[in-house]
Amino acid sequence: MKPILMVDLATQYRKMKAEMDAAISKVICSGEYINGKIVQDFSLDLAAYTGAKYVIPCANGTDAIQIALMALGLQAGDEVIIPDFTYVAAAEVIALLKLRPVPVDVDPLTFNIDIKKISPALSLKTKAIIPVHLFGQCSDMAPVLKIAKENALYVIEDNAQSIGSVYTFPNGDRQQAGTIGDIGTLSFFPTKNLSCYGDGGALLTNNEALAQKMQMIASHGQSRKYYHEVIGCNSRLDTLQAAILSVKLPYLNTYIQSRQKVAQAYNDALKVRADLYEIPECIPASTHVYHQYTLKVKQNKRDDLQKYLKEKGVPTMIYYPTPLHKQPAFRGVIRIGSDLSETEKLCKSVLSLPIHTKLDEEQIHYITDLLVNYE
């Protein structure tokens, strides 16, 4: 059996080596290393895939959130609702812009923002909600949009982990994650389902005015060269990375299906150990693309299980060991929006297993046998 990896980009590359090498060589030979037709073509292809009217490429997923917030014209001291159980990026850029992060608790079954905790956390200073589509499925967006409309709030979808996930509204309408709120943000970090070989990101919107403003902000605030209309930043998707993403995008649905197959194998195997594991739950309204397969380990055995699996050659990760509200960087910066007990429990119990497009049946059986027989 070949070694088990959390992410196996090298094997993925070897399968498409000729196609990938040709795309990279084309960029190098063209001499167009910043922007150019390749970046524009990728933007159009991504718009077609997601259904978004406008795609603005940028340097990374964190920049995408920052550009989105800057485009909304929020003022220092304005508050933004975020889930407490998530990666630091959203809270970080909120604080950098002199806004106030307001973390609320999450649903312990789906790991996404607890809808019931949003309204009680609102204040007169609340201006936006950032529902993070964690681990591969959408937050429950219909009630999020309802709360936002009733309170004149913006909605920014942090979709770094769930590209390709589809949300179904109560009336049957379906939309891709990242295209539902005012703005959606994407990351193409190497571990993501659609990944490049470095950093990369993008913003999605159906609002033309927002698209134009975000495009300016990402390019030093200029609408045309050397004419700066707003304060911006320098955040570009590298042309080489755009070429790499252009090769991978047509395979994204296949990648998703491979991940779903691995997740189903885990689910089928681990359901016999309900005494020890809670397998990830999907909300009926959303498909799950399994950026991560994250289970909950009962009986306070998470850390011991992780050590055991490591000894047996199975890597795992803990996403996330410390909630946002307990991070030293946010002392005095955040306003806690709700009881955060579910997040604190998750940080002590979650464990993410290997899941990627090149995980084979032998490896899956090896992992599940270890988990099922663990005492």
N, C-alpha and C positions, 0 to 999 in steps of 0.2 A: 504494500500500500504506500502511495506517495504521501509525503508529509501534509498534514492538515494545516491550512492557513485561514485566518479570518477573512482575508481578501486575496484573490489570486489573479492579479492583473497581468502577470507575466504569461500565464497559460492562455488567457484571453487574447493577449497580443499575438502570440504565436499562431493562433487560429486565423487571424486576419492580417498576418504580417505583410503580405504582398500589397494588399489594399492600403494598409496604414503607411507603409514605407513610401508608396507612390504619392500619397497625399502630403506627407511631410516633405518629400523631395520637391514636389511642385511648389510649395511655399518657399523653400530655400532658393530654388532656381528663379523664382519670380522676382525676388528682391523686394517684395511688398510684405514687410514684417509687422507693420502696424496698420490695423483696419484693412481696407481694401475689399475686393469683391468676395473673397472667401468668407470673411466675417459677415458681410451683408447676406450672402447666400445662406449661411447657417442660420442667421436670424429669421429669414423667411421660412426656412424648413422647420424651425422650432415653432414659429407662429402657426404653421399649418398643422403640426403635430398636436399642439396644445389647444388650438382654437382661439388663442389670444389675437386681438387685432394688431397689437404692437409689442415688439420684443426689443429691449434695449440691452445689449451685452455689456458686461462690466468685468472687473478684475477678479471678483470673488463673491461668495454669498454674503459675507459680512458687509462689504461695500454696498451690495444690493439693498440691504435693509437700511443702511445709512442714507443712501440716495433717495429711497422711498420716503423716509421721514423728512428729509430736507425738502422734497418736492411738495409736501403737504403744508409747508409754511407754519409749522408749530412754533410756539414761543417758549422761551426759557421758563421752566416751572410747570408746563403742561404735562399731563400724566398719560401714560400708555399702559393698558392692561396687558399682561403677559402671563403665561403659565409658569409656575415655580419650578416644575420638573422639565427642564430643557437644557440645551446647550447655552453657553453664556452670550452668544453673539448678539441677540436682540437686546438683552438688558444692557450690554456693553455700549452699543451705539446710542441707545436711548440716553444713557448717562453722559456719553461724550458730547452729545448735542445739548446738554444742560436741561434735558427733560427728566421726568421722574418715572422710573419703572414701578409698576404696581403689580407684584406677583400674586396670583390666586392659585388655589389648589387644582388638582387634576382628578379626572375620573380614574380610579384605581384599576379598572378593567381595561380601558383603552389607552391609558397614559396621556390622553389629550386633555385640553382645558375643560374643567367642569363648568358646564353652561350655567348651572344654578349659582355659581359663585361670582359671576360677572356683574350682574345688576347691583347686588349689595356693595360691590367694591367701587362703584362709580362715584365721582365727585364732580363739583362744578368745573374742576380743572381737567377732567378726563376728556381726551380728544381722539383717542384711537384705541383699537384692539388689535393685538397681533396673536391670532391663533396659530400655534405651531403645529403643523401636520407631522406628528412625531412617528418615527420608525417605519413609515410607509403607508399610513392611512390618513384620510382627511379628518379634521375636527368636524363636529356636527355643525355645518355651516348655516343651515336654515335658521336656527334660533340665534346664532351669532349675528346674522344680517338683520334679523328682526330687532334685536337689542340695539344694534348700531343705528338703524333707521329711526327708532323711537327717540334716540338720544343724540342724533346728529353727530355720529362718530365715524371716523374712517376705519376701514378694515384692511390691514396688510397681512397677507398670508405668507408666513415663513414656510416655504415649500422646499427647503433644502434637501429633505429626506424622502419626499413622496411624489416626485415627478412621475406622471403616468397613472396615478391614482384618480379614480373617477367618483364624483359625488352625485347621488341621485336625490333631487328635491322631492318633497311630498307630492307635488303635481306630476312627477315622472320626468321632469327635465333633468338632463345630465350635463355636468360640466367637469372639465379637468381641474384637478387641484392647482391652485395658483391663478386661476382665471375667474374666480368667484367674487372676491372682494374688489376693493378699489385698485390694489396693486398686489402682485405676487412676486416673490423673490426665489431665485434658484441658486444652488451651488453645484459646481461641477468638480469639486474636490475628488481626488483619485478614488476614495472609498464609495462615492455615490453611485447610484444605479446607472446614471448617465454621467460618465466621468472622463476627465481629460488627464494629461500627464503632468499636471501642475495645478495652479489655481485658475479658477474661472467662475463666472457667475452671470446672471441675467435678471432682468426685471420684465414682468408681464403686466399689461394693462389693456383695457378696452376703451380707455379715456384718452382721446387725442391730445387734449391740453396737458394732461399729466405726462403723457409720453414725450411730448416736446420738451417739457420742463426737465424731466429726468435725463433726457438725452443731453441737454445743455449742462446740467449739473455734472454728469459723468465726464464731460469734456471741458473742464475748467470754466464752466458757466457760459460757454460761447455757443451762439447759434450759427455763427460763421467765423472763420479764422480771424483771430485777433480782435474780435468784438465781443466783450464779456458783459452779459446782461444780468447775471446773477452770480453770487458766490458759489463756486463749484468745487470739484476735486478732479483728480486725474485717475480715472478707473476704466481701463480698457481690457477687453478680452483679447489676449494675444492671438495673432493670426495662426500660429502653429497650433495652438490649443483649439481654435475654431475648426481647423482642418481635421484634427483628431476627432472632435465631437461630431463633425459632419459624417465621418466614417461610421461612428458608433450609433448615431441616432436611428438609422433604419433598423438596427438590431434591438432597440430598446424594448419593444414588446416581447421579443423572444427572451431577453434577459429577465424581464418581469415574470414570464411564465416559468422559467427555470427556478427562480427564487420561490415562486408559489408552490412549485413541486417539492422543493426541499422543505418548506414550511409545513406542507401537508404531511410529509413523511415524519417530521418531528411530532406533529400533532397526533398522528395515528399511533406512534410508538409510545408517547409519553402519557397518553390518557389513562394508561393502566396504573400510573403512579400519582393519582390525584391527591394522595396523602402527602406528597412532597413537592409537586409542581403545579403551578397554575399556568396553563398555556395562554398565549396572547389571544385576546378577544377582539373580534372585528365588529364595528358598528354596521348595522344592516344597510345604512345609506352610502357606505363607501367601500370601494374595492381596496385591497391591501397589496402593496407592491413589495413589502418586506425588505426595506433597506436594512433593517435589523430584525432578527428573530429574538425577541426578548421575553423570557419567562420569569415568573416569580418563584423563588425557592422558599419553601416553608420551613418551620421548625428551627429558624435561625442557623440554617446549615449552608447558607450561600457561600461564605468565605471558605469554609472547609471543602465544599464541593468544587469551587474554583481551583483550589490548591490540588485537589485530587485529579481533576481533569488535566491540569498543567503537567502533572507527573506522568500522565498517560499520553502526552503529546497532543492534547486538544486545547487550543487557545480559546479564551473567552474574554469578554470585556464587560465592564460595569458602566453602563450609561444610565444614570449619572450617580457618582458616589456622594455628592454634596449638593443640597438644594441651593438655588440662587440666593435665598434669603439668609443663608449661613455662610456665604462667601465673604471673606474679609473686605474685598474691594467695594462691596455695596453697603457697608455700614454707614448709616447716615444719609444714604442716597435713595434708597427705596422707601416706599410706603407699603406696608404689608396689607393686602387687600382682603384676606380671608384667613380662616384657620387653615394651616398648611400640614395637617397631620398625615394626610394620605401621601403627600410627596415625601415626607420624612420616612414613612414606612417603605415606600418604593425604593428609596436610596439605600435601604438596608437589605433589600430582598431581590432586586432585579439582577439578572445575568443574561447576557447576550451570547448566543451560540454562533459558530461559523455559518454563514449563509452567503453564497455567491454562485455565479453562473457555472463554475467549474468544479463544484463539489460533487463527487461521484457516489454511486450507490454503496460501494464498499466503505467509503469514508462515513457516509450517513449511518450505515448499520453499526459501524464501530462506535460512533459517538452515542447513538441511541442505546446501544447495549450497555455502555458504561453508565449512562444516566438511569436506565431502568433498573440496573442491578446495584446501584449505589445505595449504601445503608449508612 
